[in-house]
């Protein structure tokens, strides 16, 4: 079964950086697209970014474009989310999500992942002002 373990969260000052990792197991990693979601206190899940398995293309929600970079290492069954210039509004629990490649990308892929993907346990990111 699909298992995901996110790590790398912590407390950082505004303007700082963190790198989240997500290690996957229990499935053929190369066949799956991976997304990062976050959930701030009192808010719904928000799709942050995703990376396709087919060509490694990435998508970012507008609020993190230019600050966050997602990558994957298929040899290590791991995805990363490099987060730079963090802002207090980035404070949330961050989750990685796996979903089979459905032939879609971008915001549509994130929407489908939210409903049909497998979420791993999250990692808390706190950005102080």
Buried (B, 14 or more C-beta within 10 A) or exposed (E): EBEBBBEBBEEBEEEBEBEBBBBBEEBEBEEBBBBBBBBBEEEEBBBBBBBBBEEEEBBBBEEBEEBBBBEBEEEEBBBBBBBBEBBEEBBBBBBBBBBBBEEBBBBEBBEBBBEEBBBBEBBEBBBEE
